[in-house]
């Protein structure tokens, strides 16, 4: 199983709700076993740059690729990219 984690920051705090709505489009993906969009609680004193976390679980690389190829993914990018600043993604396997 592949875990897909993406961190986002918002350029302007006034756009946070719009970014969240754009990211939440991803939660309807049929390709993920689990997909959650959450606001960062910002409880770490050493790091507060991240505003949103996208967490996904995919059966395999093909499922992750299908998720990224889905038109909903493209729609989410179109809505979020102009409003975001930081985007860091990581994929890893966990037994």
Secondary structure, DSSP 8 states (H G I E B T S, - for coil): -EEEEEEEEESSGGGHHHHHHHHHGGGG-TT-SEEEEEE-----TT-----EEEEEEESSHHHHHHHHHSHHHHHHHHHHGGGEEEEEEEEEE--
